[in-house]
Amino acid sequence: MTGYKTVVKWGKESIEIEMDPSQGVDGLKQELQARTGVPKDRMKIMPKSKGLWKGVLKDTQDLSALDLSGISPPIQMLMMGSATLPVEPMKKTVFLEDLPPEEAAKMVEPSGLVNLGNTCYLNSVTQCLRVIPHLRDGLKSYTPSSTNGVSQQGQMHALLLKSLLSTLDSLDKSPTAISPNNLVMSTKMSFPQMAQTGPGGAPMQQDAEEFYSSVMGVCAGEMRGDSSLKAAFGGEKPSAEQLDGADNVIDAVFGLKMEETLTCDELTTTTTDKDDAMDTDSNALVEPPVVTYDLHRKLVCNIQGGSDASSQVNITHISEGIQLSLTGKLEKYSDALGRNAQWTRSQKIARLPPYLVVQFGRFYWKATPDSQDHAGVKCKVMKPVGFQSVFDVYEFCSDKVKKVLKVARDKALAEEEDRVAKKLRGEDIEEDKKGDTAMEEDDEEAAALRAALAMSVEPEQPPVGPGLPHDFQGLYELFAVVTHKGRDADGGHYMGWVKADNTDSSGSDKKREKIADSDENNDDWFVFDDDEVSPCKTEDILKLKGGGDWHMSYLNFYRAKK
């Protein structure tokens, strides 16, 4: 029989139940006893809605004989009685040990990866890739091409991608550390250089960036086509204008289209003074700039001091290092001069990705001509290079991209100035307190309507990259870091640092403290030391700048800030 929504008023409490007339009076009292702790024999239930019984409900009353369909819901009753029995909990207590592994994994800290012999390079990068949904969605839709069944290399690449996805899924389902046996095996099969062993037969330490770039290269070669791109971007493939040449998931998610301009230093390209133009033959010559485009999958923070070997610039911040890596000098043939000449190289970002990776140039090869084997040695740069939790790429972009970003940046600046001005006048706080709820809802609806109208009349801006919000300002938030500890470039230890989910069950940002003497939120993070996982804070992440024997950032992972 159909249940009827019922509200039973008991003292100051209102108890909502679904009354089933077929259960009779005893069934009604049983449910109320379980909810309130009032014994059945001490209950006095009286009607509040018209059309019910009269007076106190008797045990002999036939509830199914009442015409309850004619009473407007909810049916209202009044109950009297003192609670003397324990109340059953609304939700049954479930212990963590009794949960299935995939459910238990959601209740505890993220799981780690077992070190299988100098595999911390693999473990740290895998933990960072774990929180990139675009990559995982692309991997889930991946199916090996028919030619992979013939090519041995294709089979190994397919096995690598399958093992990577399986490892990421296992991390989500296991409350304890897992062993990445298949991923390690497929990595060494796909990249034989990572299967090297030392004199005692133990696996040698590998470079985390080399592993990351190698895996991204395989993914780019395998995860092609409309179906992969559609899956990676939530079921809707980005437009050709947004992709701007990217034909695979990796180049669409991580790729930067770089605009490189070469200008000849030995020639004056333009002159307005006729006398100056006649002074030398070289001033009359014109060498137009050479503009080319290339696709990169990461930015490099040059710690040494730029691509020019003679440069003696002291790098202290990530922005300075990136700027130096995008500029430099080179020798190139000049058509106007008919010989080799000095040129200046300058790169700008012509297309932005939803995820941005920055590599710190911590390791370099140093020639050793005086040594017996003249083989050289791999060295590590220990100097500190600072960074923040938000990275602004505006200054590194081309003029075309800057023009698009400036629209959203100017709008956000105007809104912030208006908010500050209102706060100084005391308008935003006091008026909101005086307004009632209905007025606030009307104001929110009016604001949403104004925003929609503004968007409809504003000129549509060209896209600056796939998967980016329409009001993107060129800001990226740090969400993962791979660090290296130790002075030995061929040894040491890698660890992964990943930002936790700092939102509540409703999807709203949790209330967070600020880092001392700054405006940055001190968010929750996790540090993955192979199979050991520990909580940490943003202030701990910002200390990974180097300068000592502590962990220092090697790969920084950023995502577009919404």
C-alpha positions in Angstrom: 0.0 0.0 0.0 1.1 3.6 -0.6 2.9 5.4 2.2 1.8 8.9 3.2 4.2 11.6 4.2 3.5 12.4 7.8 4.9 15.0 10.3 4.5 14.1 14.0 5.0 17.0 16.4 6.7 15.9 19.7 7.6 18.7 22.0 9.9 21.0 20.0 10.8 18.3 17.5 9.1 17.5 14.2 9.5 13.9 13.1 9.0 13.1 9.5 7.9 9.6 8.6 6.2 7.7 5.8 3.0 6.2 7.3 1.8 3.0 5.9 -1.9 2.4 6.9 -1.6 -1.3 6.2 0.9 -1.6 9.1 -1.8 -0.5 11.5 -1.5 1.5 14.7 1.1 -0.9 16.1 3.4 -0.3 13.0 3.0 3.5 13.4 3.9 3.3 17.1 6.8 0.9 16.5 8.4 3.5 14.1 7.9 6.4 16.5 9.3 4.4 19.4 12.5 3.7 17.3 12.8 7.4 16.4 12.0 9.0 19.8 12.6 6.4 22.5 9.0 6.8 23.8 7.5 3.4 24.7 4.5 2.4 22.7 2.3 1.9 25.8 3.0 5.4 27.0 2.3 7.2 23.7 -0.6 9.5 23.2 -1.1 10.3 19.5 -3.7 12.9 18.5 -4.7 14.3 15.1 -3.9 17.8 13.9 -5.1 17.3 10.3 -8.8 17.2 9.7 -10.3 13.9 8.4 -8.5 11.6 10.9 -9.8 10.0 14.1 -11.1 11.9 17.0 -9.3 12.2 20.3 -6.4 9.9 21.3 -5.5 7.2 18.8 -6.7 3.8 20.0 -4.9 0.5 19.3 -8.1 -0.8 17.7 -8.3 2.1 15.1 -8.3 0.8 11.5 -6.0 3.2 9.7 -6.6 1.7 6.3 -10.3 2.6 6.6 -9.5 6.3 6.8 -9.7 8.4 3.6 -6.1 9.7 3.7 -6.0 10.7 0.0 -8.3 13.6 0.7 -5.9 15.2 3.3 -3.4 17.6 1.9 0.1 16.4 2.6 1.8 16.2 4.9 -0.5 14.5 7.4 0.1 16.2 10.8 -0.2 14.5 14.2 0.7 15.4 17.8 2.4 13.0 20.1 2.9 13.1 23.9 5.1 10.9 26.1 8.5 10.8 27.8 11.4 9.0 26.2 12.7 6.2 28.4 14.2 3.9 25.8 17.5 4.3 23.9 17.0 5.7 20.4 18.3 3.6 17.5 20.8 5.6 15.4 19.5 6.9 12.1 22.6 5.5 10.3 24.1 2.2 11.2 27.7 2.5 12.4 30.1 0.8 9.9 33.7 0.2 10.9 36.5 0.9 8.4 37.6 -2.8 8.5 34.2 -3.9 7.4 34.1 -1.7 4.2 35.1 -3.0 0.8 38.6 -1.9 -0.2 37.4 0.6 -2.8 35.1 2.2 -0.2 37.8 2.2 2.5 40.2 3.9 0.2 37.9 6.9 0.1 38.0 7.3 3.9 41.7 7.2 4.5 44.8 9.1 3.2 45.7 8.3 -0.4 47.7 5.1 -0.9 51.4 5.0 -1.8 53.5 2.9 -4.2 56.0 0.3 -3.1 59.6 0.9 -4.1 60.8 -2.0 -6.2 64.4 -1.0 -6.2 65.3 2.6 -7.1 61.8 3.1 -8.6 61.1 6.3 -6.6 61.5 8.2 -9.9 58.5 6.3 -11.3 56.4 6.4 -8.1 56.7 10.2 -7.6 55.6 11.0 -11.2 52.8 8.5 -11.1 51.3 10.1 -8.0 51.3 13.5 -9.8 49.6 12.0 -12.9 47.0 10.4 -10.7 45.2 13.7 -10.2 44.9 14.8 -13.8 41.4 13.7 -15.0 42.0 14.7 -18.6 44.8 12.2 -18.9 43.0 9.4 -17.1 39.8 9.9 -19.2 42.0 9.7 -22.3 43.6 6.5 -21.1 40.3 4.9 -20.4 39.1 5.4 -24.0 42.4 4.2 -25.4 42.3 1.1 -27.6 45.5 -0.1 -29.4 45.5 0.3 -33.1 45.4 -2.7 -35.4 49.0 -2.1 -36.4 50.2 -2.5 -32.8 49.4 -6.2 -33.1 52.2 -6.5 -35.7 54.8 -4.1 -34.3 56.7 -5.3 -31.2 57.2 -1.7 -30.1 53.5 -1.0 -30.5 52.7 -3.9 -28.3 55.1 -2.6 -25.6 53.6 0.9 -25.8 50.0 -0.5 -25.5 51.2 -2.5 -22.5 52.7 0.6 -20.9 49.5 2.6 -21.2 47.4 -0.3 -19.9 49.7 -0.7 -17.0 49.7 3.0 -16.2 45.9 3.2 -16.2 45.7 0.0 -14.1 48.1 1.4 -11.5 46.2 4.7 -11.3 42.9 2.8 -10.8 44.4 0.5 -8.2 45.6 3.5 -6.2 42.0 4.8 -6.0 40.7 1.4 -4.9 43.3 0.3 -2.3 43.5 1.7 1.2 47.1 0.5 1.5 50.2 0.8 -0.7 50.3 -1.1 -3.9 53.2 -2.7 -5.8 53.5 -1.3 -9.4 55.1 -4.4 -10.8 53.4 -4.3 -14.2 54.2 -0.6 -14.7 57.8 -1.0 -13.8 58.1 -4.0 -16.1 56.4 -2.3 -19.1 58.5 0.8 -18.5 61.8 -1.1 -18.7 60.5 -2.9 -21.8 59.5 0.3 -23.6 62.6 2.2 -22.5 65.6 -0.1 -22.2 67.8 2.6 -20.8 65.7 2.5 -17.6 66.5 -1.2 -17.2 70.2 -0.5 -16.4 71.7 -2.2 -13.4 74.8 -1.4 -11.3 77.9 -3.5 -10.6 76.0 -5.6 -8.0 73.0 -6.2 -10.3 70.8 -3.7 -8.4 68.6 -1.4 -10.6 70.2 2.0 -11.2 68.4 5.3 -10.3 66.7 7.0 -13.3 65.7 10.5 -14.0 62.1 11.4 -13.1 61.8 14.0 -15.9 63.2 11.5 -18.5 60.5 9.0 -17.3 57.8 11.6 -17.5 58.8 12.9 -20.9 59.1 9.3 -22.3 55.7 8.3 -21.0 54.2 11.5 -22.5 55.8 10.7 -25.8 54.3 7.3 -25.9 50.9 8.6 -24.9 51.1 11.3 -27.6 51.8 8.7 -30.3 49.1 6.3 -29.2 46.2 8.5 -27.9 45.2 10.2 -31.2 42.0 10.8 -33.0 38.6 12.4 -32.3 37.5 9.7 -29.9 40.5 10.2 -27.6 40.3 14.0 -27.6 36.5 13.8 -27.0 37.0 11.5 -24.0 39.8 13.6 -22.5 37.7 16.8 -22.6 34.5 15.4 -21.0 32.7 14.1 -24.1 33.1 17.3 -26.2 36.0 17.6 -28.6 37.7 21.0 -28.6 37.4 23.0 -31.8 40.2 23.1 -34.4 40.8 26.8 -33.4 41.2 25.8 -29.8 43.5 22.8 -30.6 45.6 24.9 -33.0 47.5 22.0 -34.5 47.3 19.6 -31.5 46.2 16.2 -32.8 46.6 14.0 -29.7 45.6 14.1 -26.0 49.0 15.0 -24.7 49.6 18.0 -26.9 46.0 19.2 -26.2 46.3 18.8 -22.5 50.0 19.7 -21.8 51.2 21.2 -25.1 52.3 24.8 -25.6 52.5 26.3 -29.1 55.7 28.4 -29.0 56.3 31.4 -31.4 60.0 31.8 -32.0 61.4 35.0 -33.5 65.0 35.3 -34.7 66.4 38.8 -35.3 69.9 39.5 -36.7 72.0 41.6 -34.3 74.4 42.9 -37.0 71.7 44.6 -39.1 69.4 47.6 -38.5 66.0 46.5 -39.8 64.5 50.0 -40.0 65.8 53.5 -40.0 64.2 56.9 -40.3 67.3 59.1 -40.8 68.5 59.3 -44.4 72.0 60.5 -43.4 72.4 57.5 -41.0 71.2 55.2 -43.7 74.0 56.4 -46.0 76.8 56.1 -43.4 77.4 52.4 -43.9 76.3 49.8 -46.3 75.1 47.5 -43.5 72.5 50.1 -42.4 71.0 49.9 -45.9 70.6 46.2 -45.6 67.4 44.7 -44.3 67.1 41.3 -42.6 63.5 40.5 -41.8 62.8 38.6 -38.6 62.4 34.8 -39.0 59.3 33.6 -37.2 58.6 29.9 -36.7 56.2 27.8 -34.5 57.0 24.7 -32.5 55.2 22.6 -30.0 56.6 22.1 -26.5 55.2 19.9 -23.7 56.8 21.8 -20.8 58.5 25.0 -19.9 62.1 25.0 -18.6 63.4 27.1 -15.7 67.0 27.7 -16.6 68.9 28.0 -13.3 72.4 28.2 -14.9 71.7 31.6 -16.4 70.2 31.4 -19.8 71.0 29.6 -23.1 74.0 31.9 -23.5 76.9 30.1 -21.9 78.6 33.4 -21.0 75.6 34.8 -19.2 76.2 35.5 -15.5 72.6 36.1 -14.4 71.7 35.1 -10.9 68.4 33.2 -11.0 66.3 33.4 -7.8 62.7 32.9 -9.0 61.0 30.6 -11.4 59.8 33.5 -13.6 63.4 34.7 -14.1 64.6 31.2 -15.1 61.8 30.7 -17.6 62.4 34.1 -19.2 66.0 33.2 -19.7 65.2 29.8 -21.2 63.0 31.6 -23.8 65.8 33.9 -24.9 69.3 33.6 -26.1 72.0 34.1 -28.8 72.9 31.9 -31.7 75.0 32.0 -34.9 73.0 31.7 -38.1 73.5 32.4 -41.8 72.3 35.9 -42.9 71.0 36.2 -46.5 71.5 40.0 -46.4 75.2 39.8 -45.2 76.0 36.6 -47.1 77.7 35.1 -44.1 77.1 33.7 -40.6 76.0 36.4 -38.1 74.8 36.7 -34.5 71.1 36.4 -34.0 68.8 36.9 -31.0 66.3 34.2 -30.2 63.0 35.0 -28.4 60.1 32.7 -27.7 56.6 33.5 -26.7 53.6 31.2 -25.9 51.0 31.3 -28.8 48.7 28.7 -27.3 48.1 27.8 -23.7 47.2 24.3 -22.3 44.9 23.4 -19.4 47.8 21.8 -17.6 51.3 23.3 -17.5 54.5 21.5 -16.5 57.7 23.4 -15.5 61.1 21.6 -15.3 63.8 23.1 -13.1 67.2 22.7 -14.8 68.8 21.1 -11.7 71.0 18.7 -13.6 73.6 19.4 -16.3 76.6 17.7 -18.0 80.0 19.0 -17.1 82.9 18.2 -19.4 86.0 16.7 -17.8 88.8 17.1 -20.4 91.5 16.5 -17.8 90.1 13.2 -16.6 91.4 9.8 -17.8 88.3 8.8 -19.8 87.3 12.4 -20.7 83.7 11.1 -20.3 82.4 14.1 -18.3 80.2 14.0 -15.2 76.6 14.8 -14.4 76.2 17.5 -11.8 73.4 19.0 -9.8 72.6 22.7 -9.2 71.7 23.2 -5.6 70.9 27.0 -5.6 67.5 28.0 -4.3 64.8 29.1 -6.9 61.6 30.3 -5.4 58.0 29.9 -6.6 54.4 30.6 -5.5 51.3 28.5 -5.4 49.9 30.6 -8.3 51.9 31.1 -11.5 51.1 34.0 -14.0 52.2 33.3 -17.6 50.9 36.6 -19.0 54.4 38.1 -19.6 55.5 34.9 -21.5 52.7 35.0 -24.0 52.6 36.4 -27.5 50.9 39.7 -28.2 47.8 38.0 -29.7 47.3 35.9 -26.5 48.0 38.8 -24.3 45.3 40.8 -26.0 42.7 38.1 -25.1 43.9 37.6 -21.6 43.9 41.3 -20.9 40.2 41.6 -21.4 39.5 39.2 -18.5 42.3 40.6 -16.4 41.0 44.2 -16.8 37.4 43.1 -15.9 38.6 41.2 -12.8 40.7 44.2 -11.7 37.7 46.6 -12.1 35.5 44.2 -10.1 38.1 44.0 -7.3 38.5 47.8 -7.2 34.7 48.2 -7.0 34.5 45.6 -4.2 37.3 47.3 -2.2 35.7 50.7 -2.7 32.3 49.4 -1.4 34.0 47.8 1.6 35.8 51.1 2.5 32.4 52.8 2.3 30.9 50.1 4.5 28.2 49.3 1.9 28.8 45.6 1.3 28.6 44.3 4.9 25.9 46.4 6.5 23.4 46.5 3.7 23.6 42.7 3.3 22.8 42.2 7.0 19.7 44.4 6.7 18.3 42.7 3.6 16.1 39.7 4.1 16.5 36.4 2.4 14.1 37.1 -0.3 15.8 40.3 -1.2 19.2 38.5 -1.3 17.8 35.8 -3.7 16.4 38.5 -5.9 19.8 40.3 -5.9 21.6 37.1 -6.8 19.2 36.4 -9.7 19.5 40.0 -10.9 23.3 39.7 -10.7 23.3 36.4 -12.7 21.0 38.1 -15.3 23.3 41.1 -15.6 26.3 38.7 -16.0 24.5 36.8 -18.7 23.5 39.9 -20.5 27.1 41.3 -20.3 28.4 38.0 -21.8 25.9 38.3 -24.7 26.9 41.8 -25.6 30.6 41.5 -25.1 32.6 40.7 -28.3 33.6 37.0 -28.4 37.3 36.5 -27.8 39.3 34.0 -29.8 40.3 30.9 -27.8 43.8 30.8 -26.3 43.8 27.1 -25.8 41.5 24.0 -25.3 39.6 23.4 -22.1 40.3 26.9 -20.7 37.5 29.0 -19.1 36.2 31.9 -21.2 37.4 34.3 -18.5 40.8 32.8 -18.2 43.4 35.4 -17.0 46.6 33.4 -17.6 46.8 32.2 -13.9 47.8 28.6 -13.1 47.6 27.0 -9.6 50.3 24.6 -8.4 48.8 21.1 -7.6 51.7 18.7 -7.7 55.5 18.7 -7.4 58.2 16.1 -8.0 61.3 16.8 -5.8 64.8 15.4 -5.7 66.9 15.1 -2.5 70.6 14.5 -2.5 73.8 15.9 -4.1 74.4 13.0 -6.4 72.6 13.5 -9.8 72.7 9.8 -10.5 71.4 8.9 -7.1 69.4 10.6 -4.4 65.7 10.1 -3.8 62.5 11.4 -5.6 59.2 12.2 -3.8 55.8 13.4 -5.0 53.8 16.1 -3.4 50.2 16.4 -4.4 47.5 18.9 -3.3 44.5 17.5 -1.5 40.9 18.2 -2.3 40.2 21.3 -0.3 36.5 21.4 -1.0 33.6 20.2 1.2 30.8 17.7 0.3 28.9 20.5 -1.4 31.8 21.4 -3.6 32.5 24.7 -1.9 36.0 25.7 -0.8 36.8 24.9 2.8 37.7 27.7 5.2 41.5 27.8 5.2 44.1 29.7 7.1 46.5 32.1 5.4 50.3 31.6 5.3 51.9 34.0 7.7 52.7 37.4 6.1 51.1 36.5 2.8 47.7 36.2 1.0 48.3 32.6 0.0 46.0 29.9 1.4 47.7 27.3 3.5 46.0 24.4 1.7 46.2 20.7 2.6 48.7 18.6 0.7 50.1 15.0 0.8 53.7 14.0 0.4 54.3 10.5 -1.1 57.6 8.9 0.0 57.0 5.7 -2.0 54.7 3.7 0.2 54.7 6.2 3.1 52.1 9.0 2.8 52.0 12.0 5.1 49.9 15.2 5.3 51.5 18.6 4.8 50.6 22.2 4.0 51.2 24.8 1.2 53.9 26.4 3.4 55.8 23.2 3.3 55.6 23.1 -0.5 57.0 26.6 -0.9 60.0 25.5 1.1 61.0 23.1 -1.7 63.0 25.8 -3.5 66.4 24.2 -2.9 69.5 25.7 -1.4 70.5 22.8 0.9 70.3 19.1 1.3 66.5 19.2 1.7 64.1 18.1 -1.1 64.0 20.6 -4.0 61.5 21.0 -6.8 62.4 19.4 -10.1 59.0 19.2 -11.8 56.1 21.6 -11.0 52.6 20.7 -12.2 50.1 23.5 -12.7 46.5 23.6 -13.8 44.5 26.5 -15.2 43.0 28.5 -12.3 39.2 29.0 -12.6 
